[in-house]
Amino acid sequence: MREPIGFLVIAGVLALCCAMFLNEFVWMPVVGVAVALVLGTVWPWVALRGLEAKLTWESPRAREGEPARVRLTVRNRCPWPV
């Protein structure tokens, strides 16, 4: 389950059908699934907006098969860990 959004949509639709046709107390699972969908979609976007990455090479040229030293610098501007 790399991307569970499809399963959450199916669960939301089924919970919505149960709430509309069977029992009105099933609205809480509908709301819970909707909140999970929104947070699961928005949170990664928000978290990545706070990252800044920079890639630099020590040597401007390299040949195929030779090792090349590369430096990756990642800066997190947000107060929460990513």
ABEGO torsion letter per residue (X at the ends): XABAAAAAAAAAAAAAAAAAAABAAAAAAAAAAAAAAAAAAAAAAAAAAABBBBBBBABABBBBGBBBBBBBBBBBABABBX
